[in-house]
Amino acid sequence: MCLQEVYTKNWDDTYDHWFKREGYGAQMFQSVYKSHGVSVSWNKERFEVVDQLCVRMDGTEQVCGEKLETDNVALIVVLRFTEEDKDAGLVVSNTHLYWKPSACFERLQQQVLLQRAVRKMQDKYPKYACISCGDYNTTPDDAGYALLTMPRPVTLNEWQLDNLLPQTQADEEDSDDSDSAKPLSYSEMAAAGTCAETDESISKRRKLEDEEREIEQQLQRDTQRVEQLVNTMQEEGQVLKSCYGTYADVDPSYRTEQWKGEPVYTNYSLWKGTLDYIFYSPSKLAVHEVLSLPKEDKLMPGIPNDKFSSDHVSLVARFGFNR
């Protein structure tokens, strides 16, 4: 069982005691500055822990040379069957990626970091299957989803690539600037006539030219960084499948062409959409069952409510090993 946004007080007062009472082992990894984290729990009669790894998702210097400040975390627990095939087991990861909708570039860095950590465990336990759970804060039409699930090489569309470009402070402030506050561009000044420029207009023109040149150079640098991350994802990462990736085939009322076979929502609050996933390695595992999602009339106008304690619905899957 993988949980996100587990508050430390709730863990200490409730969850940890409940898991122990019910015969479950459990681990929690907390963010540094937030009062919550992620947890992984398992049935102790069926599994024993052989390894684990805590990942701070801001340690991305090794990914692209810069450190993030999101305070997101991930937890990887390696489980071995206690009674069945002793060589069989699971590498289970759980994470909660950066929430900001425009931060696709930051989430891609986090995905690369998590992918490397999972691969490190898989290299130690090559016969173990991989299950990666979490709130990825990524919709099924995002580049991050495609890079996890599509066969190599992945071809991203222009919209996906544009969304991956880092957001600058200037990008965020542009929408707040009024038209009257924006200076004329060089082309606009040139179109106004060929009269002699004043010292002030020359200064403005040169400043605009410098700014446009810097913007173009920064765009080239950012594009190279994105291409590097995309290539790294494809070269180092395995292709996973989403347990709910064909859910619309089971219940067509949840179908949306934009999001392929994924359900219309896993989050149902002011914003409604799919952000949560159970990914798995299809070479070793097969999905036998998934939990049906609650109908929309049970969730309206939004959750949490008296029946659902979170703004995200639960995802549950039953797996079998490929033989």
C-alpha positions in Angstrom: 0.0 0.0 0.0 1.4 3.4 -1.0 0.1 6.6 0.5 1.1 10.2 -0.2 0.8 13.4 2.0 0.8 11.3 5.1 1.0 13.7 8.0 3.6 12.8 10.6 1.1 13.3 13.5 -1.4 11.0 11.8 1.3 8.5 11.2 2.5 8.5 14.8 -1.0 8.6 16.3 -2.9 6.3 13.9 -1.4 4.7 10.9 1.7 3.1 12.4 -0.3 1.5 15.2 -3.0 0.3 12.8 -0.5 -1.3 10.4 1.3 -3.1 13.2 -1.9 -4.3 14.7 -3.1 -5.7 11.4 0.2 -7.5 10.7 1.7 -5.1 8.2 5.1 -3.7 8.1 5.4 0.0 7.1 7.9 2.7 6.4 7.4 6.4 6.1 9.8 9.0 4.6 9.0 12.6 5.5 9.9 15.8 3.7 12.4 18.1 5.4 10.2 21.3 5.8 6.7 19.9 5.3 4.8 18.0 8.0 4.0 15.1 5.7 5.6 12.5 3.5 5.1 9.2 1.7 4.7 5.6 3.0 4.9 2.0 1.8 3.3 -0.8 3.8 3.2 -4.6 3.2 1.7 -7.8 4.5 4.4 -9.3 6.8 3.1 -12.9 6.2 3.8 -12.6 2.5 6.8 -10.3 2.3 10.0 -9.4 4.1 12.0 -6.2 3.5 15.4 -6.8 2.0 16.4 -3.3 1.0 15.1 0.3 0.9 16.1 3.7 -0.3 14.9 7.2 0.6 15.1 9.8 -2.2 15.0 13.5 -1.8 13.7 14.8 -5.1 15.5 18.1 -4.9 18.9 16.4 -5.4 18.9 17.0 -9.1 22.4 18.5 -9.5 23.4 15.1 -10.9 20.6 15.3 -13.4 21.0 18.7 -15.0 23.4 20.7 -12.8 20.8 22.6 -10.6 19.2 21.9 -7.3 15.4 22.2 -6.9 13.6 23.6 -3.9 10.4 21.6 -3.9 10.9 19.4 -0.8 9.4 16.4 -2.6 10.4 12.9 -1.6 10.2 9.3 -2.7 10.5 6.0 -0.9 11.7 2.7 -2.5 11.1 -0.6 -0.6 12.4 -3.9 -1.9 10.2 -6.8 -0.8 10.9 -10.6 -1.1 8.3 -13.3 -0.9 8.5 -15.2 2.4 7.0 -18.5 1.3 6.8 -18.6 -2.5 9.7 -18.4 -4.9 12.6 -16.9 -2.9 14.0 -15.4 -6.0 10.8 -13.4 -6.7 10.1 -10.1 -5.2 9.1 -6.5 -5.9 10.8 -3.1 -6.1 8.1 -0.7 -4.9 8.5 3.0 -5.2 6.1 5.7 -4.0 6.4 9.4 -4.7 4.7 12.8 -4.8 6.1 15.0 -7.5 6.0 18.8 -7.6 2.5 20.2 -7.7 2.8 23.4 -9.8 1.0 22.9 -13.1 3.6 24.9 -15.1 6.5 23.0 -13.6 6.8 20.2 -16.2 10.6 20.8 -16.5 11.0 20.3 -12.7 8.9 17.2 -12.7 10.9 15.7 -15.5 14.1 16.2 -13.5 12.4 14.5 -10.6 11.3 11.6 -12.8 14.9 11.1 -14.0 16.2 11.1 -10.4 13.5 8.6 -9.3 14.1 6.4 -12.4 17.8 6.2 -11.6 17.1 5.3 -8.0 14.7 2.5 -9.0 17.2 1.2 -11.6 19.8 1.1 -8.9 17.6 -1.3 -6.9 16.7 -3.3 -10.0 20.3 -3.8 -10.8 20.8 -5.3 -7.3 17.7 -7.4 -7.6 17.3 -8.2 -11.4 14.6 -10.8 -11.0 12.3 -8.5 -9.1 9.4 -6.8 -10.7 8.9 -3.0 -10.5 5.8 -1.2 -9.3 5.9 2.6 -9.2 3.1 4.4 -7.5 2.3 8.0 -6.7 0.8 11.4 -7.3 2.9 12.4 -10.3 1.0 15.7 -10.8 1.1 14.8 -14.4 -1.8 14.4 -16.8 -1.9 11.6 -19.4 -1.2 14.0 -22.2 2.0 15.4 -20.6 5.4 14.5 -21.9 6.3 12.9 -18.5 3.6 10.3 -19.0 4.6 9.6 -22.6 8.3 9.1 -21.6 7.3 6.6 -18.9 4.9 4.5 -21.0 5.6 4.7 -24.7 7.9 2.5 -26.7 11.3 3.9 -27.7 12.0 6.2 -29.4 9.3 8.5 -28.1 8.2 11.4 -30.4 6.8 14.3 -28.4 4.5 16.8 -30.0 5.2 20.5 -30.1 2.8 21.3 -27.3 4.5 18.7 -25.0 8.0 20.1 -25.8 6.9 23.7 -25.2 5.5 22.7 -21.8 8.8 21.1 -20.8 10.7 24.4 -21.2 11.6 26.0 -17.9 9.4 28.8 -16.7 11.3 32.0 -15.9 10.3 34.8 -13.6 9.7 36.9 -16.8 7.3 34.3 -18.1 5.2 34.5 -15.0 5.2 38.3 -14.9 4.4 38.7 -18.6 0.7 38.1 -18.1 0.5 40.8 -15.4 2.0 43.5 -17.6 -0.4 45.9 -19.3 0.0 46.7 -23.0 0.6 50.4 -22.2 3.6 49.4 -20.0 5.3 47.5 -22.8 7.9 49.5 -24.9 7.7 49.4 -28.6 9.7 46.6 -30.3 12.5 47.5 -32.6 10.4 46.5 -35.6 7.6 48.7 -34.5 9.9 51.7 -34.1 11.3 51.0 -37.5 7.9 50.9 -39.1 7.0 54.3 -37.6 9.4 56.0 -40.0 13.0 56.6 -41.0 13.4 59.9 -39.2 16.6 60.4 -37.2 16.6 58.6 -33.9 17.0 60.5 -30.7 19.6 59.4 -28.1 16.7 58.0 -26.0 15.3 55.9 -28.8 18.7 54.6 -29.8 19.2 53.5 -26.2 15.8 51.8 -26.1 16.4 50.1 -29.4 19.8 48.7 -28.3 18.3 47.6 -25.0 15.5 45.8 -26.9 18.0 44.1 -29.2 20.1 42.9 -26.3 17.0 41.6 -24.5 15.8 39.8 -27.7 19.3 38.3 -28.2 19.4 37.1 -24.6 15.9 35.6 -24.8 16.9 33.7 -28.0 20.1 32.4 -26.3 18.3 31.4 -23.2 15.7 29.5 -25.3 18.5 27.6 -27.0 20.1 26.7 -23.7 16.7 25.6 -22.2 15.9 23.6 -25.3 19.2 21.8 -25.0 18.5 21.0 -21.4 15.1 19.6 -22.2 16.5 17.5 -25.0 19.2 16.1 -22.6 16.6 15.2 -20.1 14.3 13.6 -22.7 17.2 11.6 -24.1 18.2 10.5 -20.6 14.7 9.3 -19.8 14.6 7.2 -22.9 18.2 5.8 -22.6 18.1 4.9 -18.9 14.5 4.2 -18.2 12.5 1.1 -18.8 9.1 1.3 -20.5 6.3 0.9 -17.9 2.5 0.4 -18.2 -0.2 2.1 -16.2 -2.7 -0.2 -14.4 -5.5 2.1 -15.3 -4.2 2.9 -18.8 -7.1 0.9 -20.4 -9.7 1.7 -17.8 -11.9 3.4 -20.4 -12.3 0.1 -22.2 -13.8 -1.4 -19.0 -16.0 1.6 -18.3 -16.5 3.7 -21.5 -18.2 6.4 -19.5 -14.8 7.4 -18.3 -13.3 7.7 -21.8 -11.7 10.9 -23.0 -9.7 11.0 -26.3 -7.3 13.5 -24.9 -6.2 11.1 -22.2 -6.3 7.9 -24.1 -7.5 5.0 -21.9 -6.8 6.6 -18.5 -9.8 7.6 -16.4 -11.2 11.1 -16.6 -10.2 11.8 -13.0 -8.3 10.6 -10.0 -8.4 14.0 -8.4 -11.9 15.6 -7.9 -11.9 19.0 -6.2 -11.8 22.5 -7.7 -9.6 21.0 -10.5 -10.7 17.6 -11.8 -8.4 15.3 -13.7 -6.0 12.4 -13.6 -2.7 12.8 -11.7 -2.2 9.5 -9.9 -0.9 6.2 -11.3 0.2 2.7 -10.6 3.0 1.9 -13.1 4.5 -1.6 -13.4 7.0 -3.6 -15.5 4.9 -5.6 -18.1 7.7 -8.0 -18.7 7.3 -9.5 -15.2 3.8 -8.6 -14.1 0.2 -8.8 -15.5 -2.8 -6.9 -14.1 -5.7 -9.1 -13.2 -8.0 -6.6 -11.6 -8.4 -2.9 -10.8 -10.7 -1.2 -8.4 -13.6 0.6 -10.0 -13.6 4.3 -9.7 -16.5 6.0 -7.9 -19.2 7.5 -10.1 -19.2 11.2 -10.4 -22.5 11.8 -8.6 -20.8 10.3 -5.5 -18.1 12.9 -5.7 -19.9 16.1 -6.7 -19.4 18.9 -6.2 -16.0 17.8 -4.9 -14.1 15.7 -2.4 -13.3 15.3 0.4 -16.8 14.7 1.6 -18.6 12.4 4.1 -17.8 9.3 2.0 -14.3 10.1 0.7 -11.6 11.5 3.0 -9.3 12.8 0.3 -9.5 14.9 -2.8 -7.9 12.0 -4.6 -9.7 8.6 -5.1 -8.0 5.3 -4.3 -6.3 3.2 -7.0 -6.0 -0.5 -6.4 -4.7 -3.3 -8.6 -4.2 -7.1 -8.3 -1.2 -8.5 -10.1 0.1 -11.8 -11.1 3.6 -12.8 -12.2 4.3 -13.7 -15.8 5.6 -17.3 -15.9 
